[in-house]
Amino acid sequence: MIVIWSKSAQSHWFEAASYIKTEFGIKALDDFAKGTDDVVRQLSFMPLCGSFEPLLSHRNGNYRSIVYGKYSKLIYMVCYSDPNFLTVKQLLFL
């Protein structure tokens, strides 16, 4: 399965990465980046492994989320029109 990042998810990832690097240093940034890579790799093989995202239950789409690390939540949507694609809609750094 191909994982596609929306523009807003990309933007949020870079904002979170910049904040982490500034506040916590390069080691924390490396951990954040590795955590993101691990989750995306997992999703490419098991796209339904995340939990249903209750905050987005009112919207159309199959929104799911995975919490990773201490403060990161990846929200994504499985695109059923093409089962080969998964779209990352949002990345939250809590």
N, C-alpha and C positions, 0 to 999 in steps of 0.2 A: 504494500500500500504506500502511496506517495503522500507525504505530509506537506501541506501548503500553509504558510504563515500569512495571515492577513496583514495589511499595512499597519493597522493599529496594534496588532500583537507584536510585530517587529519593533515598532516604535516603543512600546511599553518594555520590551525586553532590553533595548539599548538604554532606556532611561533607568531601569532597575540596575543594569550592569554598571552604569556610570556612578550611580549612588553608592552601590556596594563597594566599588573600587575606591571612591573618595572617602567613605566613612570607615571601611573595614579592611581595605588593602587588597593587594593583588591575589593573595591566597584565597580570600573569601570569594573574589571574583572568579577564580579558577574553579572553586567548588560549585558555584552557581552555574557556570557554563557547563561543567561536567554533568551536574544534576539535570539540566535542561536537555542535554544530548542524550542522557540515559532514558529520560522519560519519552522523548520523541522516538528513539529507537524502539522502545517497548510498544509505543502506540502503533508504529508501522507494522508490527506483527500481531498485535492484539488491540484493535481500535476500540473495542467495547469494554476494556478493562477499567476505565474510569467510572466514577459514580455519576448518576444523573445529577445535574446542577440545579438545585431547587430555586436559586435566585433567578433563573432564566426559564422556569417552567411555563411562564405566560407567553413566551415567544415561540414562533414556529421554528422547528428544527430540533434535532436530537443533541442537545447540549450536555456535555459530560465534563468532568473535571478530575484532576489528579493533584493532590497536595504532595510536594516533595521538598526536601530540605526542611528547615525550620519555618520558613516564612514565604514560600512560593506556592502558587496555585496556578496550574495551567488549565484553562477552560478551552474546550475544543468542540467541534461539531462534526459528526460523521455525515458525509454527503451520500445519500442513498441513490441519487440519480446516477452516480458513477461510483460503484463500490471500490474503485481503485484509489480514491482520493479521500483524504481526511484534512479538514481545514482547522488550523489553530486560530481561534477568533480572538483570544484574549490571554494575556499573561498578567496575573496579579502578584505583586510583591507585597505581602502583608506585614 
